[in-house]
Amino acid sequence: MQAKEIERILDTFLLKIQKPGRYVGGEFNAVIKDPAAVKTRVALAFPDIYDLGVPNLGLSIFYDELNKMNDVWAERVYLPWEDMEAEMRSRGIPLYTLESKTPLKEIDIIGITIPYESLYTNVLTLLDLAGMSVFSSERDESCPLVIAGGHSTFNPEPMAPFIDAFAIGEGEEIFPEIIRCYQEWKRSGTTKLQLLENLSHIEGIYIPSFYEPSYHEDGTLASLTPVHEGAKTKIKKRILPVLPEPPERFIVPSIDVVQNRVAVEIMRGCSRGCRFCQAGFITRPVRERPADMVIRSLSAALEDTGYEEAALLSLSSSDYRPIQDLVTNLHDLYQQRKLNIALPSLRIDTVSVDILEQLRGSRAGGFTLAPEAASEKIKTTINKYITEEQLLQTAEVIYGRGWTTIKLYFMIGLPNETMEDVQAIADLAIKVIKIGRRLVGKRSQLNLGVATFVPKPHTPFQWAQLDDPDLVAEKQALLKNALKTPGVKISWSEPDSTMFEAWSTRGDRRMSNVIYRAWQLGAKLDAWADHYKKDAWMQAFEENGLSPEFYVHRKREANEIFPWDIIDTGVSKRTLRREYENSLNGVLRPDCRTGCYGCGIVQAFHDIQPEEESVRWFCPVPEKG
C-alpha cells in the first residue's frame, strides 16, 4: 500500500477514533524532505502511543541530529491505540511514518527506543503491524534493519530474537556510524549477514544472533558464547566524552501530550552511588553541559516552540555545579514571561533556599523529593543517607514559602528490611504533614509514592531477590493503617506490575519465548494497568516450562553468570559485588566527587577522557605513560 492510498483510507474513518491527531503528522517543526534526494530513510520508533512518545527526549535528540545529515531523512512512528490498531488491521493499513505516510516496511532502518521493559510486547505489535516477521532470523535483505537501544537494552537477552542489532549506551555518535555502515553495505549489494558482520565492528553494537546461550541443569546461565567468527566476548557501551549541543527544535504536538515543555539535559551520569539505581551506574561517568550552552539552547527552543515550561533534566539536578547561577539567570531572563522551570531530580541534602526562591511561582503548589528510605539501617543499605533533620528542614522551607503540597517517594521490599523500617516511613510522614499543618493549615498535602523495590541488572542489588508478595502486602497494609491522616495520600506499586518488571528486567534469552507467546495470547500495552493480562503471561510461562519465581525470588550466588554480563558498562562486576556486600554490612560509600574508589569507569574509558578543565570528568584522569 502506497502513501497516497493510506492517506485516502485514513480520511474515511479517522474522525471516528480517539484523538485522530495522533495519526496525521504535519506538526510544527516536523521535518519534510524529498525522498529522492536522500540515501537513507530512518524511522524513529517509540513502542507506545503518541502522547508518551512525542516528549521522549532521546527520540527528540536523534530526530534533530539525523535530520541535519543531508543524505538522511529521519521520520517518526508511534504505536496506535487499540481502536486505531483494530481499524488498521481490518482495512489492511500497515504501520506508517507520520511525516510521509510511508509504510514502515519500506524504510531502510527502524530505530526502536525501549526505555523500560513493559514495552517488550509493544515492539512485537509494532513489527507485526508493519507487515514484518517479529523474528530477526525471518527478515532478509528486503526488510528494514531493526536496531534497538535504551536503558532496558542493557540486558538485551529477553528481546534478542526480535532485534537485528542492539546499540548499547549513548547513541549520539553510534547512530550516524550505523547509518554510514548501512549505506556502504547497500552499495555493496551483499547479504544481511554481511551487514550484521560490518555492524559488529562498531563499538557498542551487540548482534544477538552471533551468540548462543547454554544453561546448567539448575536453569542458571552457563555461558553466552560467541558462535560467529570475530564476535566480541564483551560489548563495551558507547559514551560521549563531552556532551554535544542539545536539540533546539522540538516537535510541537497536534494534541495534548503528557509533557508539553522544552527539556534540556544539563548533566549525564550520577556520582552518588545509590545501590538500587540502574541509571546511576550505567550512565557513568558524570558529564555536565556548560550553563551558557544550556541557556542558549533553551532560549532558542522556547522561542521556536512557544512552550511555557522548561525542564532541566539529570539524575540529580541539584548536584549540577552551576545550578544556582543557571536557575537565577533563567529566572531573570523569563520572569516577565512567567516561565515554569522544572527541576525533577532535586536531592533533599542539596536543595538550597535560594533555588526554592527562584522557583517560586514556577510550580503549581507542589514539590517532589525522593528520600527512598526512612530508617537509619535502610538508608545505609541503599547508600542514600539523608538525615531526618535534613528532610524536615526542607519540608519547613517548602511549606514555609507557600507551597502547599509535597510528594515523597519511598521504596519498600529492600534487602534486610523489617516491619520496623516500614513503620519508620509512616512516622516520618506524620512529622512532615504536621509541619504542613502548622505552616499552611488544612491546605497542606503530603502525597506518598511507595514503590516496591525491583533488583536491576548492572547494580549492586543484581544479586538480591524480590521481596515475597505476602510480605509486601503486609508492609502496604501497615502504611495504609498508620497513615489514616487528613492530608496524606498514598499510591502503590501493584504486585502484578512489580512481578512483571522483575522477571522482564532479569530475564535470559529463554524469556523471549515467554514474551512471544504472551503476545500471541493478547498481551500488549502492558504498562497500562487496565490492559495488563496476567493470565496470558502465566500461560506463556507454563507452556515454555519456565517459572516467574526462578527470575524474581531465587537467591543469586556470588559467582553466578548473568545474562547481561555480556554488556560492559565500565563499572566492574567486582565493584558491584563489593557494594552489595557493603550494603549487607551497613557500610556507606561516599559521593564519587569526594574521591574515586575505583569502580572501573576510569580504566574502561581512560583513552577518551577530555583534558579541557571546563568539561573534565569528576573521575581522575590517569597519568600518561
Secondary structure by P-SEA (a helix, b strand, c coil): ccaaaaaaaaaacccccccccccccccccccccccccccbbbbbccccccccccccaaaaaaaaaaaaccccccbbbbbbcaaaaaaaaaacccbbbcccccccccccbbbbbbccccaaaaaaaaaaaaccccccccccccccbbbbbccccccccccccccccccccccccaaaaaaaaaaaaaaacccaaaaaaaaaacccccccccbbbbbccccccccccccccccccbbbbbbbccccccccccccccccccccbbbbbcccccccccccccccccccccccccaaaaaaaaaaaaaaccccbbbbcccccccccaaaaaaaaaaaaccccbbbbbbcccccccccaaaaaaaccccccbbbbbcccccaaaaaaacccccaaaaaaaaaaaaaacccbbbbbbbcccccccaaaaaaaaaaaaaaaaaaaacccccbbbbbbcccccccccccccccccccaaaaaaaaaaaaaacccccbbbbbccaaaaaaaaaaaaccccaaaaaaaaaaaccccccccccccaaaaaaaaaaaccccccccccccccccccccccccccccaaaaaaaaaaaaacccccccccccccccccccccccccccccccccccccccc
